[in-house]
C-alpha cells in the first residue's frame, strides 16, 4: 500500500506528534509499504524533497516552540503528490499541512484516516494573553467546532486513548473512532541497547554524581505541561539532600521562567535544565535517572510516560484518564500532586534495591502492549476498513421526515434497499440528502446510532405517557436489551440533562398527589422507594407533611369503611379498622388515636344488633353440616372469633330451638 502521512511537525522536531509520525513511517516501511511524509520547513518559497519526504514552504512560529505553519494552498506540491500514486492519506494535524492533505484527498478521490494527537483546548492560553474567562470559553468552543469540521470527511478517526475519544464525541465528531495508542520501538529504550559511554558522558556534562538520586522529565517546556508543579513539589525532597536531583530535558517558551522558579524556591542546585536535545539522545537521558515525572494533564496518550517505562523507569504523575492502564499505584509508579511529590520521592528513595527492581520490571511490563507489531496490525486494519468503505458506497434513494427523525432508504450496487433511521441532528451533521452518497463505514455508524435513536424514542414515549424515575427508565432500557451498560447510562444522563427525568420534581409531585389519597406516610415511603427514589430523601419529604393532615386522611378512610364492616363486635370491627389503617401506611399510634376518638354512627355502635346478625349468619353457615349441640359449639366459636363476649352470645342463643339435640 502507498501511504501519505501529512503533518505540520516531523523530525528533527522533538515532540509527540513528530515521534508518532516517524514511528508509523518506519513501521509501515519495515513491513514493505511505500510511505511518503508530507511536512514543512522554515522556508517561504521552495519545496524540499529528500527521498520520500516532501517539505512544504512554511513560516516559523517562534512563540509556539518554533513550529512551522504552511498554507493549505500548495499548487506546486499537488503534482509531486499526484505522482506518488497514493492509495490512502493519513492526516496527523488539523491545520496547515493537515488541511492541505484533506484537500488533496478530495481532489484525488482518496480515503482519509485522521489521527487526533493534540488536545488543543489545553493550548488556548497562548491566545488568551489577558487570562479572560470569556476568551477562554470562546477559544474552547472554537477548538471543538474546528475539531468536528476537520474530521468530518475522514473515513476513520484514530484516537490515542479513551480520554481523547470521549472528547471527540463531545465535540460532535460523527465518523467511526478507533482507539490505537501510538506504537513504540521498545528496543530503543532497552538498557542493553543504550550506549553506557553516552550515559556516562551525560552524567559528567551535567555534574551528576554517583551518590545522586535523579528523577527526570522529558518533553516540551511549556505552560500546559505543568512543570512548575513538579519543581515546587520537589522542594522538600531537594532540601532533604543535595544528592536529590530533578532533571528537566527539553526546550520551549517556559524554560527561563522555570529556571527562575527553581531559584525562587532555593533549589537551583538540585534542578538541572538541559534545553532542547537530539531525539536519538533521549533514551540515554532516561537511562541516567531512577524514575520519571510529569504533571501534565494535556496528554492524548502520554508518549513520554511510555518511553520512560520502556526504559524501566517508575513514573510519578498526576491522575489522568490516559494513565489508568499504565500506573499501578506503588507498583509501576505513583499518583502525586504538588503537596505529595516530595513525600513519595523520599519514600521511593528509601526502598531497598529489591523493591526498586520489582517496580522497574513492572513498569516495563506495563508498556509491552505498545510494541510496534501490535500497532502495525491495528493501523493496517483501519487502513483496510477505510479503503473498503470509501470505494463501497450507497445512494440515498428516499428521505422521509418524521416528527423526531428522518428515515433514509439507500440502495447499493445490487439495487438492494437498506433503511436506516437517523436523528435530525445527524441528518445535518453527516450532510445527508436525497441522491447523496454514503460510504459503508458511515452507514455502519448510522446503524449503530439508529439503535440508540430508537431507544431514545421509546424512552420519550414512555415518559410522555407517565413521569418515571431514573431507576424505572433504566429498568425499561434493561428489559429492551438493545443498549449496552454505557449506552444506557449515557441515555439516562441525557434524559436527565434535558429535563425528561427529574427525580426530585417527581418526588415532590408524587407526595403532593399521595397526600390527597387515603394512604399513610409509610405506604407513601414504600411506594416511592420501590420506584427507585432515595429512602432518606423520600422520608425527609414525607415527614414534612403535618400530622394533622395524616389524621384527617385516616378519619376519611374510617368514614368510607365503617359501613362496610357489618360483621363482628364493635371491638372487633374497630380492631379491623386499626389493622387496615396500618396496612394503608399509617403509623400504629396515629391509627390507634384516630380509631379511639372517631365518632362512629349509632348503627356501627349497636353491638346487640350486630350480635344478632352475626348469630344468624353463623347458623346459616354451619347448619348445613352440623346440628344440635355441635352446631351450637361452632356458632359460639365463630362469634367469639368475631370479638363478641361469650356470655353475651350464650344469653342470646340460649333457648333457641335449633340447638336442641334430636335425641333429647
Residue, then its C-alpha position, 0 to 999 in steps of 0.5 A: x500500500x502507498x501511504x501519505x502521512x501529512x503533518x505540520x511537525x516531523x523530525x528533527x522536531x522533538x515532540x509527540x506528534x513528530x515521534x508518532x509520525x516517524x514511528x508509523x513511517x518506519x513501521x509501515x516501511x519495515x513491513x514493505x509499504x511505500x510511505x511518503x511524509x508530507x511536512x514543512x520547513x522554515x522556508x517561504x518559497x521552495x519545496x524540499x524533497x529528500x527521498x520520500x519526504x516532501x517539505x512544504x514552504x512554511x513560516x516559523x512560529x517562534x512563540x509556539x516552540x518554533x513550529x512551522x505553519x504552511x498554507x493549505x494552498x500548495x499548487x506546486x506540491x499537488x503534482x509531486x503528490x499526484x505522482x506518488x500514486x497514493x492509495x490512502x492519506x493519513x492526516x496527523x494535524x488539523x491545520x496547515x499541512x493537515x488541511x492541505x492533505x484533506x484537500x488533496x484527498x478530495x481532489x484525488x478521490x482518496x480515503x482519509x484516516x485522521x489521527x487526533x494527537x493534540x488536545x488543543x483546548x489545553x493550548x488556548x492560553x497562548x491566545x488568551x494573553x489577558x487570562x479572560x474567562x470569556x476568551x477562554x470559553x470562546x477559544x474552547x468552543x472554537x477548538x471543538x467546532x474546528x475539531x468536528x469540521x476537520x474530521x468530518x470527511x475522514x473515513x476513520x478517526x484514530x484516537x490515542x486513548x479513551x480520554x481523547x475519544x470521549x472528547x471527540x464525541x463531545x465535540x460532535x465528531x460523527x465518523x467511526x473512532x478507533x482507539x490505537x495508542x501510538x506504537x513504540x520501538x521498545x528496543x530503543x529504550x532497552x538498557x542493553x541497547x543504550x550506549x553506557x559511554x553516552x550515559x556516562x558522558x551525560x552524567x559528567x556534562x551535567x555534574x551528576x554524581x554517583x551518590x545522586x538520586x535523579x528523577x527526570x522529565x522529558x518533553x516540551x517546556x511549556x505552560x500546559x505541561x505543568x512543570x512548575x508543579x513538579x519543581x515546587x513539589x520537589x522542594x522538600x525532597x531537594x532540601x532533604x539532600x543535595x544528592x536529590x536531583x530533578x532533571x528537566x530535558x527539553x526546550x520551549x517558551x517556559x524554560x527561563x521562567x522555570x529556571x527562575x522558579x527553581x531559584x525562587x524556591x532555593x533549589x537551583x542546585x538540585x534542578x538541572x535544565x538541559x534545553x532542547x536535545x537530539x531525539x536519538x539522545x533521549x533514551x540515554x537521558x532516561x537511562x541516567x535517572x531512577x524514575x520519571x515525572x510529569x504533571x501534565x494533564x494535556x496528554x492524548x496518550x502520554x508518549x513520554x510516560x511510555x518511553x520512560x517505562x520502556x526504559x524501566x523507569x517508575x513514573x510519578x504523575x498526576x491522575x489522568x484518564x490516559x494513565x489508568x492502564x499504565x500506573x499501578x499505584x506503588x507498583x509501576x509508579x505513583x499518583x502525586x500532586x504538588x503537596x505529595x511529590x516530595x513525600x513519595x520521592x523520599x519514600x521511593x528513595x528509601x526502598x531497598x534495591x529489591x523493591x526498586x527492581x520489582x517496580x522497574x520490571x513492572x513498569x516495563x511490563x506495563x508498556x509491552x502492549x505498545x510494541x510496534x507489531x501490535x500497532x502495525x496490525x491495528x493501523x493496517x486494519x483501519x487502513x483496510x476498513x477505510x479503503x473498503x468503505x470509501x470505494x463501497x458506497x450507497x445512494x440515498x434513494x428516499x428521505x422521509x421526515x418524521x416528527x423526531x427523525x428522518x428515515x433514509x432508504x439507500x440502495x447499493x450496487x445490487x439495487x438492494x434497499x437498506x433503511x436506516x433511521x437517523x436523528x435530525x441532528x445527524x441528518x445535518x451533521x453527516x450532510x445527508x440528502x436525497x441522491x447523496x452518497x454514503x460510504x459503508x463505514x458511515x452507514x455502519x455508524x448510522x446503524x449503530x446510532x439508529x439503535x440508540x435513536x430508537x431507544x431514545x424514542x421509546x424512552x420519550x414515549x414512555x415518559x410522555x405517557x407517565x413521569x418515571x424515575x431514573x431507576x424505572x427508565x433504566x429498568x425499561x432500557x434493561x428489559x429492551x436489551x438493545x443498549x449496552x451498560x454505557x449506552x444506557x447510562x449515557x441515555x439516562x444522563x441525557x434524559x436527565x440533562x434535558x429535563x425528561x427525568x427529574x427525580x426530585x420534581x417527581x418526588x415532590x409531585x408524587x407526595x403532593x398527589x399521595x397526600x390527597x389519597x387515603x394512604x399513610x406516610x409509610x405506604x407513601x415511603x414504600x411506594x416511592x422507594x420501590x420506584x427507585x427514589x432515595x429512602x432518606x430523601x423520600x422520608x425527609x419529604x414525607x415527614x414534612x407533611x403535618x400530622x394533622x393532615x395524616x389524621x384527617x386522611x385516616x378519619x376519611x378512610x374510617x368514614x368510607x369503611x365503617x359501613x362496610x364492616x357489618x360483621x363482628x363486635x364493635x371491638x372487633x370491627x374497630x380492631x379491623x379498622x386499626x389493622x387496615x389503617x396500618x396496612x394503608x401506611x399509617x403509623x400504629x399510634x396515629x391509627x390507634x388515636x384516630x380509631x379511639x376518638x372517631x365518632x362512629x354512627x349509632x348503627x356501627x355502635x349497636x353491638x346487640x344488633x350486630x350480635x344478632x346478625x352475626x348469630x344468624x349468619x353463623x347458623x346459616x353457615x354451619x347448619x348445613x353440616x352440623x346440628x344440635x349441640x355441635x352446631x351450637x359449639x361452632x356458632x359460639x366459636x365463630x362469634x367469639x372469633x368475631x370479638x363478641x363476649x361469650x356470655x353475651x352470645x350464650x344469653x342470646x342463643x340460649x333457648x333457641x330451638x335449633x340447638x336442641x339435640x334430636x335425641x333429647 
